[in-house]
Amino acid sequence: MTVTEPTEGVPWFDLTRPGFSVTSAEVRAARERSWYARTTYGLAVLRHAETAELLAHPLLRQGSVSWLAHNGVTGGPLADWWRSWILHQEGEAHLRLRRLMNPAFSARMTSILRARFRAVAVELADAFKDRGRCEFVGEFAEPYAARVIALLLGLPQSDWPFIARHSADLGLALGVTVRQDLPRIEEALAALHGYADELIAVRRGREHGDFVSGLVRANRDTDTLSDDELRDGLVLLIFGGFDTTRNQLGLAIRTFVRHPGQWRLLAERPGLGAKAVEEVMRVDPTVRWITRQAVADFAFRGLDIPAGTTIQLWSHSAGTDPLVYGPYSFDITAEREPHFGFGGGVHHCLGHFVARGDMTEALPVLARRLRDPWITRDAVWLPDSGNTGPVHLPLLFTPGP
């Protein structure tokens, strides 16, 4: 069920309105008045305590499975692929796919590859650091995110431009402009499906000791992974591993530009990289909301929630809730309550170890090379709802030693 009408006394937001931002003053004001708001898509949860409780609620299932339908996309290649996502499965089907995909995104695999992540970050940053300027998305965030996912899945590093271009276009499916962007999105999906088909064919002819070969073996030797699940799952792994890191790195730069003292501190103390990642994801997460859907009628905090209601847990609003964190601050040395940048519950982000690991390596490398960064006025951003991040991020900076 989608709530389409405001209710007297309850905050109301039209999330499709041009210029709407989940980080705006109007959202902060609504959070002071109420723990929830009504929106064009359903209910929005604005506070930390209610978000934490609802992420574990037994009468809520993963809700973004309905995202495309909310935006008028009910059939076609994108809708078919969307329904296949591990994120959109429940129960045993979800657990089966998660068990198969966990090895590529485990803490152990991330630890093994951390030095290689750092080497890629150094290579990319050193290529432009002496110029005092760069276009951050094209020169760092996209190649870094694409090369990291290639390392994880055993793909050729030289394939990163293809991965980056089509994954970025596919990422438009997560935003409020999905319907108008549909032709571009489905073209990217077709390209990545073709890439996955070629990759599977190569691994069937000659297996390697990589993660993709393991999935191919599961498809060939057992009944745990169908042909469609293998193909669709590979596309999701490539896209998902790229999109979040690319966007979150750009948001991290913006956050540190607003807090230059913290950027200088990170350059002086690179061991704070992991805490910097957590603090950035608390105050400026790329995933602006986590979606759930009611599977039955229930009451919560005095509110009757009918079956089918879409509930969005606004991660930025919860992560900056003054009832938990006090007045807004950004401090990479602080001890904080957990944020919701990776979701929660049984659908907690599969790739959180990787995202944490690759950004932990990248941010100190950048802080030491890009001193006093500044974003120019011609930066271009995705809408500040759904999943967000920079499209074009020109930076000026003082070259570091």
Disulfide bonds with the S-S distance in Angstrom:
none
